Amino acid sequence: MSSGRKRSHAESSDKAAAAGFSLLSAITNGFKVAGLAVVIWSWGYLGFSVGWLYVALFFHIMNEEFRKVKESKKAFVQQTLADEKTAILSLLDEYPSWVCSL
């Protein structure tokens, strides 16, 4: 009889834990929406120009491009470490023909 009580207690605590995570997620989403609303309201209240959005967008795009270049270099280094000869030969297409003939 006591094992039945332990099982039901464990099951109810699991359900409560799952409900707690759902509640935490809802609270977190609520704060995100409220924060976004405050930012948008502040933007209009302080009279910022739309041009600042373009500046932020420019820096975001530049950051993404630099990240892609960095990841590409990292992948090349990993490939070089794995098989040095094929990695170097794969780069020969980027050089002029007179460099490859030397």
FIKOLZA-1660 file (N, C-alpha, C; in steps of 0.1 Angstrom, whole numbers, plus 5000, padded with zeros to 4 digits):
% residues 102
   i   px   py   pz ch aa at
   1 5008 4988 5000  A  M  N
   1 5000 5000 5000  A  M CA
   1 5009 5013 5000  A  M  C
   2 5020 5012 5007  A  S  N
   2 5028 5024 5008  A  S CA
   2 5035 5026 4995  A  S  C
   3 5038 5015 4987  A  S  N
   3 5045 5017 4974  A  S CA
   3 5035 5024 4964  A  S  C
   4 5022 5022 4965  A  G  N
   4 5013 5029 4957  A  G CA
   4 5012 5044 4960  A  G  C
   5 5013 5047 4973  A  R  N
   5 5014 5061 4977  A  R CA
   5 5026 5068 4972  A  R  C
   6 5037 5061 4972  A  K  N
   6 5050 5067 4968  A  K CA
   6 5050 5069 4953  A  K  C
   7 5044 5060 4945  A  R  N
   7 5043 5062 4931  A  R CA
   7 5034 5074 4928  A  R  C
   8 5022 5075 4934  A  S  N
   8 5013 5086 4931  A  S CA
   8 5020 5099 4935  A  S  C
   9 5027 5099 4946  A  H  N
   9 5034 5112 4950  A  H CA
   9 5045 5116 4940  A  H  C
  10 5052 5106 4935  A  A  N
  10 5063 5108 4926  A  A CA
  10 5057 5114 4913  A  A  C
  11 5046 5107 4908  A  E  N
  11 5039 5112 4896  A  E CA
  11 5034 5126 4897  A  E  C
  12 5028 5129 4909  A  S  N
  12 5023 5143 4911  A  S CA
  12 5034 5153 4911  A  S  C
  13 5046 5149 4917  A  S  N
  13 5057 5159 4918  A  S CA
  13 5062 5161 4904  A  S  C
  14 5062 5151 4895  A  D  N
  14 5067 5152 4881  A  D CA
  14 5057 5161 4874  A  D  C
  15 5045 5160 4876  A  K  N
  15 5035 5169 4869  A  K CA
  15 5037 5183 4874  A  K  C
  16 5039 5185 4887  A  A  N
  16 5041 5198 4892  A  A CA
  16 5054 5205 4887  A  A  C
  17 5064 5196 4885  A  A  N
  17 5077 5202 4879  A  A CA
  17 5074 5206 4865  A  A  C
  18 5067 5198 4857  A  A  N
  18 5064 5201 4843  A  A CA
  18 5056 5214 4843  A  A  C
  19 5046 5215 4852  A  A  N
  19 5038 5227 4852  A  A CA
  19 5046 5239 4856  A  A  C
  20 5056 5238 4865  A  G  N
  20 5065 5248 4869  A  G CA
  20 5073 5253 4857  A  G  C
  21 5078 5245 4849  A  F  N
  21 5086 5249 4837  A  F CA
  21 5077 5256 4827  A  F  C
  22 5065 5252 4826  A  S  N
  22 5056 5259 4817  A  S CA
  22 5053 5273 4822  A  S  C
  23 5051 5274 4835  A  L  N
  23 5049 5287 4841  A  L CA
  23 5061 5296 4840  A  L  C
  24 5073 5290 4842  A  L  N
  24 5085 5298 4841  A  L CA
  24 5087 5303 4826  A  L  C
  25 5083 5295 4817  A  S  N
  25 5084 5298 4803  A  S CA
  25 5075 5310 4800  A  S  C
  26 5063 5309 4805  A  A  N
  26 5053 5319 4803  A  A CA
  26 5057 5332 4809  A  A  C
  27 5063 5332 4821  A  I  N
  27 5067 5344 4827  A  I CA
  27 5079 5350 4819  A  I  C
  28 5088 5342 4815  A  T  N
  28 5100 5347 4807  A  T CA
  28 5095 5353 4794  A  T  C
  29 5085 5347 4787  A  N  N
  29 5080 5353 4775  A  N CA
  29 5073 5366 4778  A  N  C
  30 5066 5367 4789  A  G  N
  30 5059 5379 4793  A  G CA
  30 5069 5390 4795  A  G  C
  31 5080 5387 4801  A  F  N
  31 5090 5398 4804  A  F CA
  31 5097 5402 4790  A  F  C
  32 5099 5393 4781  A  K  N
  32 5105 5396 4768  A  K CA
  32 5095 5405 4761  A  K  C
  33 5082 5402 4760  A  V  N
  33 5073 5411 4753  A  V CA
  33 5072 5425 4760  A  V  C
  34 5072 5425 4773  A  A  N
  34 5071 5438 4780  A  A CA
  34 5084 5446 4778  A  A  C
  35 5096 5439 4777  A  G  N
  35 5108 5446 4774  A  G CA
  35 5108 5452 4760  A  G  C
  36 5103 5444 4751  A  L  N
  36 5102 5449 4737  A  L CA
  36 5093 5461 4736  A  L  C
  37 5082 5461 4743  A  A  N
  37 5072 5472 4743  A  A CA
  37 5079 5484 4749  A  A  C
  38 5086 5483 4760  A  V  N
  38 5093 5494 4766  A  V CA
  38 5103 5500 4757  A  V  C
  39 5111 5491 4750  A  V  N
  39 5121 5496 4740  A  V CA
  39 5114 5504 4729  A  V  C
  40 5103 5499 4724  A  I  N
  40 5096 5506 4713  A  I CA
  40 5090 5519 4718  A  I  C
  41 5085 5519 4729  A  W  N
  41 5079 5531 4735  A  W CA
  41 5090 5542 4737  A  W  C
  42 5101 5537 4743  A  S  N
  42 5113 5546 4745  A  S CA
  42 5118 5552 4732  A  S  C
  43 5119 5544 4722  A  W  N
  43 5124 5548 4709  A  W CA
  43 5115 5560 4704  A  W  C
  44 5102 5559 4705  A  G  N
  44 5093 5570 4700  A  G CA
  44 5094 5581 4710  A  G  C
  45 5094 5579 4723  A  Y  N
  45 5094 5590 4733  A  Y CA
  45 5106 5598 4732  A  Y  C
  46 5118 5592 4729  A  L  N
  46 5130 5600 4729  A  L CA
  46 5132 5606 4715  A  L  C
  47 5124 5602 4705  A  G  N
  47 5125 5608 4692  A  G CA
  47 5137 5604 4684  A  G  C
  48 5141 5591 4685  A  F  N
  48 5152 5586 4677  A  F CA
  48 5148 5585 4662  A  F  C
  49 5158 5587 4654  A  S  N
  49 5156 5586 4639  A  S CA
  49 5156 5571 4635  A  S  C
  50 5149 5569 4624  A  V  N
  50 5150 5555 4618  A  V CA
  50 5164 5552 4613  A  V  C
  51 5172 5562 4610  A  G  N
  51 5185 5560 4605  A  G CA
  51 5194 5552 4615  A  G  C
  52 5191 5553 4628  A  W  N
  52 5198 5545 4637  A  W CA
  52 5196 5530 4635  A  W  C
  53 5184 5527 4631  A  L  N
  53 5181 5513 4628  A  L CA
  53 5189 5508 4616  A  L  C
  54 5192 5516 4606  A  Y  N
  54 5200 5513 4595  A  Y CA
  54 5215 5511 4600  A  Y  C
  55 5219 5519 4609  A  V  N
  55 5233 5518 4614  A  V CA
  55 5234 5504 4621  A  V  C
  56 5224 5501 4630  A  A  N
  56 5224 5488 4637  A  A CA
  56 5224 5477 4628  A  A  C
  57 5215 5478 4617  A  L  N
  57 5214 5467 4607  A  L CA
  57 5228 5465 4600  A  L  C
  58 5234 5476 4596  A  F  N
  58 5247 5475 4590  A  F CA
  58 5257 5468 4598  A  F  C
  59 5258 5471 4611  A  F  N
  59 5268 5465 4620  A  F CA
  59 5264 5450 4622  A  F  C
  60 5251 5447 4622  A  H  N
  60 5247 5433 4624  A  H CA
  60 5251 5425 4612  A  H  C
  61 5249 5430 4600  A  I  N
  61 5253 5423 4587  A  I CA
  61 5268 5421 4587  A  I  C
  62 5276 5432 4590  A  M  N
  62 5290 5431 4590  A  M CA
  62 5295 5420 4600  A  M  C
  63 5289 5420 4612  A  N  N
  63 5292 5410 4622  A  N CA
  63 5290 5395 4616  A  N  C
  64 5278 5394 4610  A  E  N
  64 5275 5380 4604  A  E CA
  64 5285 5376 4593  A  E  C
  65 5289 5386 4585  A  E  N
  65 5299 5383 4574  A  E CA
  65 5313 5379 4580  A  E  C
  66 5317 5387 4590  A  F  N
  66 5330 5384 4597  A  F CA
  66 5329 5370 4604  A  F  C
  67 5317 5367 4609  A  R  N
  67 5316 5354 4616  A  R CA
  67 5317 5342 4606  A  R  C
  68 5311 5344 4594  A  K  N
  68 5312 5334 4583  A  K CA
  68 5326 5332 4579  A  K  C
  69 5334 5343 4577  A  V  N
  69 5348 5342 4573  A  V CA
  69 5356 5335 4583  A  V  C
  70 5353 5338 4596  A  K  N
  70 5360 5332 4607  A  K CA
  70 5358 5317 4607  A  K  C
  71 5345 5313 4605  A  E  N
  71 5341 5299 4605  A  E CA
  71 5348 5292 4593  A  E  C
  72 5348 5299 4582  A  S  N
  72 5355 5293 4570  A  S CA
  72 5369 5290 4573  A  S  C
  73 5376 5300 4579  A  K  N
  73 5390 5298 4582  A  K CA
  73 5392 5287 4592  A  K  C
  74 5383 5286 4601  A  K  N
  74 5384 5275 4611  A  K CA
  74 5382 5262 4605  A  K  C
  75 5373 5261 4596  A  A  N
  75 5370 5248 4589  A  A CA
  75 5382 5244 4580  A  A  C
  76 5389 5254 4574  A  F  N
  76 5401 5251 4566  A  F CA
  76 5412 5246 4575  A  F  C
  77 5414 5252 4586  A  V  N
  77 5425 5248 4595  A  V CA
  77 5422 5233 4600  A  V  C
  78 5409 5230 4603  A  Q  N
  78 5406 5217 4607  A  Q CA
  78 5408 5207 4596  A  Q  C
  79 5405 5211 4584  A  Q  N
  79 5407 5202 4572  A  Q CA
  79 5422 5200 4570  A  Q  C
  80 5430 5211 4572  A  T  N
  80 5444 5210 4570  A  T CA
  80 5451 5201 4580  A  T  C
  81 5446 5202 4592  A  L  N
  81 5451 5193 4602  A  L CA
  81 5448 5178 4599  A  L  C
  82 5436 5176 4593  A  A  N
  82 5432 5162 4590  A  A CA
  82 5440 5157 4578  A  A  C
  83 5441 5165 4567  A  D  N
  83 5448 5160 4555  A  D CA
  83 5455 5172 4548  A  D  C
  84 5467 5174 4552  A  E  N
  84 5474 5186 4548  A  E CA
  84 5476 5188 4533  A  E  C
  85 5480 5177 4526  A  K  N
  85 5482 5178 4511  A  K CA
  85 5470 5182 4503  A  K  C
  86 5459 5176 4506  A  T  N
  86 5447 5179 4498  A  T CA
  86 5442 5193 4501  A  T  C
  87 5443 5197 4514  A  A  N
  87 5439 5211 4517  A  A CA
  87 5447 5221 4510  A  A  C
  88 5460 5220 4509  A  I  N
  88 5468 5229 4502  A  I CA
  88 5466 5229 4487  A  I  C
  89 5464 5217 4482  A  L  N
  89 5461 5216 4467  A  L CA
  89 5448 5222 4464  A  L  C
  90 5438 5222 4473  A  S  N
  90 5425 5228 4470  A  S CA
  90 5426 5243 4469  A  S  C
  91 5436 5249 4475  A  L  N
  91 5437 5264 4474  A  L CA
  91 5445 5268 4462  A  L  C
  92 5451 5259 4454  A  L  N
  92 5458 5263 4443  A  L CA
  92 5450 5270 4432  A  L  C
  93 5437 5267 4432  A  D  N
  93 5428 5274 4422  A  D CA
  93 5427 5289 4424  A  D  C
  94 5430 5293 4436  A  E  N
  94 5428 5308 4439  A  E CA
  94 5440 5316 4434  A  E  C
  95 5452 5309 4431  A  Y  N
  95 5464 5317 4427  A  Y CA
  95 5465 5318 4412  A  Y  C
  96 5472 5328 4407  A  P  N
  96 5475 5328 4393  A  P CA
  96 5483 5317 4388  A  P  C
  97 5483 5314 4375  A  S  N
  97 5490 5303 4369  A  S CA
  97 5505 5303 4371  A  S  C
  98 5511 5315 4371  A  W  N
  98 5525 5316 4372  A  W CA
  98 5530 5312 4386  A  W  C
  99 5521 5313 4397  A  V  N
  99 5525 5309 4410  A  V CA
  99 5525 5294 4411  A  V  C
 100 5515 5287 4404  A  C  N
 100 5514 5273 4405  A  C CA
 100 5526 5266 4397  A  C  C
 101 5531 5273 4387  A  S  N
 101 5542 5266 4379  A  S CA
 101 5555 5266 4386  A  S  C
 102 5557 5274 4397  A  L  N
 102 5570 5275 4404  A  L CA
 102 5572 5263 4412  A  L  C
% end
